[in-house]
Amino acid sequence: MTVREPLTYRDAGVDLEAAAVTKRRLRELVESTRTEAVQSGFGSFGGRLAVGGEEIVTSADGVGTKLEVAIRSGRHDTVGEDLVNHCVNDILAEGATPLAFLDYFACGELDPDVAVEVVRGVARGCRSNGCALLGGETAEMPGFYSPGAYDLAGFILGRMAFREVAARDLRAGDSLLGLESSGIHTNGFSFVRQVLFERLGLEAADPWPGLGVPVADVLLRVHRSYLEVLRRACEQGRIRALAHVTGGGIPGNLGRILPAEIDAIVDIESWAPPPEFRFLAEQSGAPPEEMYRVFNMGIGMIAVVSPEDLDAVEAAIRESGCGTVRCGRLVEGSGRVRMPGADAVP
Amino acid sequence: MTVREPLTYRDAGVDLEAAAVTKRRLRELVESTRTEAVQSGFGSFGGRLAVGGEEIVTSADGVGTKLEVAIRSGRHDTVGEDLVNHCVNDILAEGATPLAFLDYFACGELDPDVAVEVVRGVARGCRSNGCALLGGETAEMPGFYSPGAYDLAGFILGRMAFREVAARDLRAGDSLLGLESSGIHTNGFSFVRQVLFERLGLEAADPWPGLGVPVADVLLRVHRSYLEVLRRACEQGRIRALAHVTGGGIPGNLGRILPAEIDAIVDIESWAPPPEFRFLAEQSGAPPEEMYRVFNMGIGMIAVVSPEDLDAVEAAIRESGCGTVRCGRLVEGSGRVRMPGADAVP
């Protein structure tokens, strides 16, 4: 493979088709376990469960191959924070605030120093989101993991706090407000490492070409938590829905919250993707539709807001220190995300 | 290494000392995240959380290297059930009945057939315990896992149902009632595979020597759920505490529930370990104190029962189809588990 041949996610070892096939086949199994307490459908950002008079919201996630950057750079104390923030954002998109987190750390040979650093990041993420680290499991599994590799997954438990967000009362004419990401967050890393480590032969400590900052610093920037950023607007009932932009990008995740009779039109000209995404696009040769499906491209969360609330919501978010971009709107349609210039099917 | 040199868990690649060191160092991190809602201490079978008027109990676990047996035999639909039952038993030991489960499946290359079989087992386990499969994550992580290997972890969420079990009001004179396991359950498999696959060169399809049943059939017997077995006695308030016998064996897990002023005396002569454990002891040359720390040795759960309730509890459990053994008692002491004939420190 020459350097300039366009890279796809599949070349990087991630088969989205296999993932989609698996997901379709899992649906029936999941539904076979449904109980009366379940309040959510298959494929939501978080599962919702009625317990007594409460509604509990949960989600499970992994860090994925961002862990390779931690392992290559020997900096293990940030990926746990990524994971917690990722989970916090997922349940926030279901209207919930976090209560507790449990982690699962697995490796081939247990190095206590590494395990403790990893959990240090988990604990920091928990503290900053007001969430208790309630349990966890540390597993040593000789022969299962490549030497030095480990895996980290987590489970979050929250409580329904923002009914309007959960209700997703979306209407044609609503505005899409993009919240800036802190960087690549926690998805697309199989693609990243293929470009940076394999094709370009960079090391974690090398400067990112054109940025003058070590590759590891750019890649390990912590996945942003949008909990405090969005809290006020959520409390005021001004957020109609949230889409957490993770694997699948804007089209994949915005599509999860659209009703069947509404389309979203995302104007990709309304913001400039940060330089790390532009560099990855150039070096990989991946077309825009691939880039916008693999990466957040600078927008880590999208809020759906009624036009009359847009100024107030934008001001509240910016006051909390997070940049925003008015990146699109909802129109009548058929549940599709349309991104002129980056549509997978033009 | 010759076949008759005694095998230790450490030889099998599992460093219990590293695990203990890690656990001690994690304690402070975990406690730094504590919130007012947390009801449990570090190192319990499950984390307890007050949510509104409810008490939620959670636990995280993995299948561990039992997965290797599934992978070697190409039989992927039972390990998920092991995992659910394991988690169900953990929160039962905290007094809770299950509500929901979330799974995390990770691999190097996603084979939808394998992933679906794995989740089929998870879903079966959920249905049989009345628990909803509320979410999950499927991760493809090229380069992290050995070829063909995958990992499976799970998170359970339950609701406090049996306050007496949670209260652990243990007294000198109480009886220990052992509940039979279905086999090796879900721990000690790094030891198992070292003996069977490495030392003896057996294959998953070979007959287990002396049993005439394929090795895989013996090893993949599903971890028993004690939920229905114990429900009636728990509802009647006749169970003072439960210890789920997993990694660490009887001494490790019974020790977790003892108050500081009580010892447990376990009479290992009161039951005969099933043949698979005797075979593993013979072939590994491991001394009893090692065997009883690595394996459940035929007892998967221990109930603490007051002597006057013992007949009724035993009858209820046996009626539900689970064998029992009166395996010991509590005496005044210092929080130690004493197992004459199998004590680590005689």
Interface residues (C-beta under 8 A of the other chain):
Chain A: A12 G13 V14 D15 A18 A19 V21 T22 K23 R25 L26 L29 V30 S32 T33 R34 T35 A37 V38 S40 S44 G46 G47 L49 V51 G52 G53 E54 I56 T58 S59 A60 D61 G62 G64 T65 L67 E68 L99 A100 F101 L102 D103 Y104 A106 E109 L110 D111 P112 A115 V116 V119 R120 V122 A123 C126 R127 G130 C131 A132 L133 L134 G135 G136 E137 T138 A139 E140 M141 P142 G143 F144 Y145 S146 A149 D151 A153 F155 L157 R159 S190
Chain B: A12 G13 V14 D15 A18 A19 V21 T22 K23 R25 L26 L29 V30 S32 T33 R34 T35 A37 V38 S40 S44 G46 G47 L49 V51 G52 G53 E54 I56 T58 S59 A60 D61 G62 G64 T65 L67 E68 L99 A100 F101 L102 D103 Y104 A106 E109 L110 D111 P112 A115 V116 V119 R120 V122 A123 C126 R127 G130 C131 A132 L133 L134 G135 G136 E137 T138 A139 E140 M141 P142 G143 F144 Y145 S146 A149 D151 A153 F155 L157 R159 S190
